[in-house]
Amino acid sequence: MNRVGNIKSMLLVAMTFMQPMAVNAIELTRDEPATLIGTQVTDYKFYDMKLGLTHREVWAILKENPNVIGVIDGANPSGMYIYKVNTDGYRGNAVMHLAWAPREQGIGTITLLQSGSESLKNNFARLLTAEVLDESSGFRNAFIGKPDRFQVLLNVPSRNLQHTAYYYDKIGLKVMHKRSPLGEEIELSIAKPDSM
């Protein structure tokens, strides 16, 4: 091989190793990573739904998946609730809500609902429990770390209503803790980092 051939071969090898490594999507219903620290929400899927999908792509996924059905959000037509299908074939609990921002083609936010936690793998299901709020939780600190910030979005002490959002900016997660006279609820949202 001549000198030019050697240089071409070396460049080809160098370019191959310089390509960014493809990140495999983390499927929240199937995968069980040890931590989410160092990952991005754009790496996550839930029933094959991920950020950036169009309405058409979501309907195509739903058509292929007999385990879930989609229903347009009556209060927000640019949103959609995804329900698990029960073993009897009827609509079960809502497992997530998809939201498209105005003038955006792709999903901007996916909110995993506590009523759908049985569809998640163990570590992801634990994110929908009070453990995610516990500052001393070894699981929380190892799996998603400490929140970067928090914000009280609603506070009506006379009605025992409070909504507090905990933001994990580096990952792109928001944990919403809702307290009301009916009890407490936790939701987990993933959103494009620039929209949190």
C-alpha distance (Angstrom), angle and dihedral (degrees) to the residues before:
residue distance angle dihedral
M1 . . .
N2 3.79 . .
R3 3.80 127.5 .
V4 3.85 93.8 -96.4
G5 3.80 90.4 51.2
N6 3.82 90.9 51.0
I7 3.81 91.6 50.5
K8 3.81 91.4 48.7
S9 3.81 90.9 50.1
M10 3.80 92.3 48.6
L11 3.82 91.5 48.7
L12 3.79 91.3 49.4
V13 3.81 91.7 51.4
A14 3.82 91.8 45.6
M15 3.81 92.3 49.1
T16 3.80 90.7 50.0
F17 3.81 92.1 55.6
M18 3.81 92.8 42.8
Q19 3.82 93.0 60.1
P20 3.80 112.4 106.8
M21 3.76 111.4 -102.9
A22 3.77 113.8 -108.9
V23 3.78 111.4 -114.9
N24 3.77 114.3 -138.8
A25 3.76 112.0 -132.2
I26 3.79 115.9 -109.0
E27 3.82 108.0 -127.3
L28 3.79 105.9 -151.5
T29 3.82 93.1 -155.6
R30 3.81 93.4 52.5
D31 3.82 114.2 19.2
E32 3.80 127.4 75.7
P33 3.82 110.1 -164.2
A34 3.82 118.2 -177.4
T35 3.81 91.8 -129.2
L36 3.79 142.1 3.4
I37 3.79 92.3 -151.9
G38 3.80 106.9 118.3
T39 3.81 94.0 23.2
Q40 3.79 129.0 102.5
V41 3.79 129.0 -136.8
T42 3.79 88.8 -119.1
D43 3.84 84.3 71.3
Y44 3.84 93.4 59.7
K45 3.79 130.9 94.4
F46 3.80 130.2 -177.9
Y47 3.81 113.9 -167.6
D48 3.83 84.8 -16.6
M49 3.83 90.8 -58.7
K50 3.78 114.7 129.8
L51 3.77 139.0 166.4
G52 3.78 115.2 -76.2
L53 3.82 98.5 33.2
T54 3.79 117.5 136.4
H55 3.81 123.8 -130.2
R56 3.80 88.9 -103.9
E57 3.81 92.5 52.6
V58 3.81 91.2 49.2
W59 3.82 92.2 51.0
A60 3.83 89.2 49.7
I61 3.83 91.1 52.0
L62 3.81 91.2 47.4
K63 3.80 90.5 50.7
E64 3.82 89.6 56.8
N65 3.82 96.2 44.1
P66 3.82 115.4 70.4
N67 3.83 91.6 -175.3
V68 3.81 96.3 72.0
I69 3.80 139.3 35.4
G70 3.79 131.4 -161.8
V71 3.79 127.2 -133.6
I72 3.80 123.3 -173.7
D73 3.81 111.1 -115.3
G74 3.81 105.9 -106.7
A75 3.82 92.1 -152.5
N76 3.81 94.0 46.2
P77 3.83 116.2 25.8
S78 3.81 90.7 -165.1
G79 3.80 88.2 63.1
M80 3.78 133.0 71.3
Y81 3.79 134.6 -159.7
I82 3.79 117.1 -142.8
Y83 3.81 115.4 -149.9
K84 3.78 129.9 -165.5
V85 3.80 113.9 -122.1
N86 3.81 112.0 -124.8
T87 3.80 121.6 -131.9
D88 3.82 88.2 -101.7
G89 3.82 89.1 60.7
Y90 3.80 95.6 -109.5
R91 3.77 128.0 120.1
G92 3.79 112.5 -84.3
N93 3.79 131.9 -177.9
A94 3.77 123.2 -21.8
V95 3.80 106.9 -107.2
M96 3.79 100.6 -177.0
H97 3.76 147.4 -4.6
L98 3.80 122.6 -134.4
A99 3.80 119.2 -155.2
W100 3.76 129.2 -168.3
A101 3.80 115.6 -161.5
P102 3.81 117.3 -128.4
R103 3.80 111.9 -82.0
E104 3.83 90.9 9.3
Q105 3.79 122.1 118.9
G106 3.80 98.4 -159.0
I107 3.80 133.5 59.2
G108 3.80 108.2 -84.6
T109 3.82 99.5 -174.8
I110 3.79 135.6 22.2
T111 3.79 115.6 -167.1
L112 3.79 117.8 -163.5
L113 3.79 110.3 -150.4
Q114 3.78 125.4 -142.3
S115 3.82 89.7 -126.0
G116 3.80 88.0 64.7
S117 3.79 97.4 50.8
E118 3.82 92.5 110.0
S119 3.81 87.7 68.1
L120 3.81 92.2 59.1
K121 3.78 128.8 84.6
N122 3.82 114.8 -106.7
N123 3.81 101.1 -90.4
F124 3.80 93.2 44.2
A125 3.82 91.3 47.5
R126 3.82 88.8 52.9
L127 3.81 88.2 60.4
L128 3.81 87.2 67.3
T129 3.82 93.5 57.3
A130 3.81 133.1 79.7
E131 3.81 87.9 -98.4
V132 3.81 89.0 80.6
L133 3.83 88.7 62.8
D134 3.81 94.8 50.1
E135 3.82 109.5 103.0
S136 3.81 90.8 -159.3
S137 3.81 94.7 51.2
G138 3.78 109.4 124.0
F139 3.80 89.4 -160.1
R140 3.81 94.4 53.9
N141 3.80 93.8 44.9
A142 3.82 92.4 49.3
F143 3.82 97.3 39.7
I144 3.82 103.0 43.8
G145 3.81 105.0 -6.0
K146 3.78 125.9 -136.4
P147 3.79 119.9 -37.2
D148 3.79 115.9 -96.0
R149 3.80 90.8 -141.7
F150 3.78 143.0 -18.1
Q151 3.78 135.4 -147.1
V152 3.79 131.9 -163.4
L153 3.80 103.0 -135.4
L154 3.80 98.6 177.7
N155 3.79 129.7 18.4
V156 3.81 122.1 171.3
P157 3.83 105.5 155.9
S158 3.81 93.5 -179.4
R159 3.82 89.0 61.3
N160 3.82 96.2 35.2
L161 3.81 89.6 -119.3
Q162 3.76 121.9 145.6
H163 3.80 133.4 153.9
T164 3.79 116.9 -170.6
A165 3.81 123.7 -178.2
Y166 3.80 121.1 -154.2
Y167 3.80 113.6 -161.2
Y168 3.79 125.9 -152.2
D169 3.79 96.4 -170.7
K170 3.81 98.3 178.2
I171 3.80 91.4 56.8
G172 3.81 98.6 31.9
L173 3.81 97.2 -119.8
K174 3.78 130.2 137.9
V175 3.79 120.8 -167.4
M176 3.80 112.1 -159.9
H177 3.80 117.5 -159.3
K178 3.81 111.7 -163.8
R179 3.77 121.3 -170.5
S180 3.81 123.5 -173.4
P181 3.81 138.9 148.4
L182 3.82 86.5 -87.4
G183 3.81 92.4 60.3
E184 3.77 138.7 -95.6
E185 3.78 129.6 -47.8
I186 3.79 133.8 -175.0
E187 3.80 126.0 -155.3
L188 3.78 128.2 -174.9
S189 3.79 119.6 -149.0
I190 3.75 129.1 -170.0
A191 3.77 118.3 -162.3
K192 3.75 139.8 164.3
P193 3.82 105.5 -80.5
D194 3.82 92.8 -117.6
S195 3.81 92.4 56.1
M196 3.82 100.4 53.5
